Amino acid sequence: MQPFTILDGLVAPLDQANVDTDQIIPKQYLKSIKRTGFGPCLFDELRYLDPGEPGMDHGKRRLNPEFVLNQPRYQGAQVLLARENFGCGSSREHAPWALADYGFRAIIAPSFADIFYNNCCKNGILPVVLKAAEVEALFQATGAQPGYSLRVDLQAQTVTTPDGRSFGFDVDPGHKHRLLTGLDDIGSTLQHADAIRTYESRRAREVPWLFPDATA
């Protein structure tokens, strides 16, 4: 997982509340667990005018010119600006996988669904909760200024605008540590590999009937 420290990123505004995980990545794409390759399917039903299926060449599909991610001014965006209750619906981890594979590193919204929020933190995406009035101000600025970018500083827990305004946000210390260090659940566990091996060795001596391979 790529560490998250400071991001200076172009902003794409998704002006829609209650965006659920099926809108983020539809159910037909959930068969793969590779974590990659989902970017072209992100916001599939909003982004394309024709239906999509796994394995097809998405580059040949008809784009919806009205959808924000299809507009030239937002190409290469790394910060997604969203409305309240972003990521509601099912708990599918494919949703943050698709967002990350597309290129988003941070999402700013007034609120997130809890499971989606946690899944983002475990997959290298920083979900930032700001006040509704602050998010509204960012929507207005993003729409008015082509190329609008924000600096998202995880260590300082701030979002800074091009004109110097700064908004603070809260983040759980555990999530913050994982994002700063780039450690997912497996990476965090492997930091204690020596202690795990010592424990397993001791348990094999204490209760050898639970470890038949160790005594063979």
N, C-alpha and C positions, 0 to 999 in steps of 0.2 A: 504494500500500500504506500503510495507516495505521501511523504510528510506534508502537512499544511502549516505554513508559517505566516507569510504575508502574500496576499494575492492582489495584484493590480489587474482588474479584469473588466472587459466590456460587458455591459448589462443588457440583457434581453428581458422585456416586460411581458409577462403572461397575465393579462388582466382578466382573470376568471377565478372566482371563489370555489372552494370545495372540489378542487381537481383531485380525482381519485386515482388509485394505482392502476386501474384498468385503462384509464385515459393515458397515463404515463407509459405503460407498456401492456398492450392487450394480451388476453389470456392465451391466444394461439401461439405466442412466442415463448411460453414458459417451459417448454420441453428441455431446453438446453440449460446446463448449470456451469457453463464455462466462464461466466462473468464478462465475456467480451463478445463483440459482434452485435450488440443490441442498439447501438447508436442510431443506425438508419431506421429503426422501428420506434424510436422515441416519439411519443404523442402521435402515434400512427394514424388514428382516425381523424385527428385535427390537421395533420400535416399533409395528407394525401387525399386526392379526390376519388381514388379507386381503392378497393379492399386489398389488404396485404396478407400474405401467407409466408410461413417460414421457408427459407431457401430460395425465394424469388429475388430477382435483380431489382432492388429498390430504386436504383438509379434510372430505371426506365419507367417508373410510375409517374402519374400526373400529380404535380404539386399544387397545393391550395395556395394561391398567391396572397390570400388574405391572412394566412397564419404567420405569426410573428417570426418564427424561426426560418421562414422561407424568404424573408425580406432581406435584401442585400446589406442594409445598414446594421443588421444584427449578426452577420456571419462571423464566426469565431468567438461568440460570447462565452464567457466562463462564469458569469454571475447571472442567476435566474431570479428575477423579481416576481413574486407571486402574491396572491391574496390569501385570505384566512383559510385555515383547515386544509392546507396543502398536504397531499399524500394520504388522504382518508381512503377507506375501503379495505381491501384485503392486505395481508401482511407480507405479500410477495417481495422478496429481496431483489428481484429482477428490476424493480423500479429504480432504486439508486444505481444499480449496475448500468441501466440504460442511460441515465443522466450522466454518469461518470464517463461512459464510453463515448457519448456525444461530445464531451469536453467541459461540462459544468463542474466547478470545484466548490461553489458556494451557492446557497439558495437563501434568499431573504424574504420573509413573510411575517405577518402578524401572529400566525399560529400554524402549528403542524400537527398532524396525527401522531400520537406517541410512538407507535411501532415504526412508522416511516422515519421519524426523527432519529430514533436509535439505530435503525438500519443505515441511515446516511452516515452517521458517525463511525460505524463499523466498516464503512467502505470508502473512506477518504473524502467524503463530501461534508462541508461545514454548513449545517442549517442554522441560520441566524434569525432570532426572533426580535423584531423591533416593534415599537408602538404603531398602531394603525395610522396615526397622523404622520409619523415619520416615513412609513412605507408609501403613503399617499404622496408625500412630497417627492420621494424618489421616483414614483411613477410619472409625476408631472415633469420632473427634470429630464428623465430618460426620453420621454416623448418629444420634448422641446429641443433637445440637443443631440444631434446625430453623433455617434461615437462616444456616448456618455459612459464613463468608466468609474469604478469605485475601488478604493483600497480597503481590503478586508484584512485586518491584523488580528490574528487569533491570540497571540501572546498578550497584546494590550486589550483585546476584546472590544475593538472599535471598528466602525465602518466610517470611512472618511470620503467626502465628496470632493470633486475637483475645486470647489470654491472654499474648501477648508472646514466645512461643517463636519462635526464628528458625532456619531451616535454610538453609545455604549450598549453592549449586550451581555447577557449572562450565558454561561456554559458550565455544565457539570465538570468538575476537576478530572474525573476519570476519562470522560470523552475528550477533554482538552489534551490530556497527556497522550492518549492514543493518536489523535490527529497530529499533534506536534512531532511525535516520534515515528509516525507512519506504521504503527503496530495494530494489526487486527487481532481477533481473539486468539488465533493460532500463534501469531508472533509474540503476543503477550505471554502466552503459556510457555513457549519455548525459552523465554528468558529465565525460567525456573527449571530448565532441563536437568541440571546437576542435582537439585533438590529432589526432583521426581525420581531420578534413577536411584538416589540414596534411599528414598522411601520404599521403592519397589524391591530393592535388594534386602532391606530389613524385613519387609513383610514376607518375602519368600523364605526367609529363615524362620520367622515366627509361625507362619501357617503354610508350610510347604504343600499341603494338599490342595491349596488354591492355585498353586503355580506348578502344574505337572511338567511343563516344558523346562522349568528351571532345574528340576531334579532328575530329569531323564539322562 
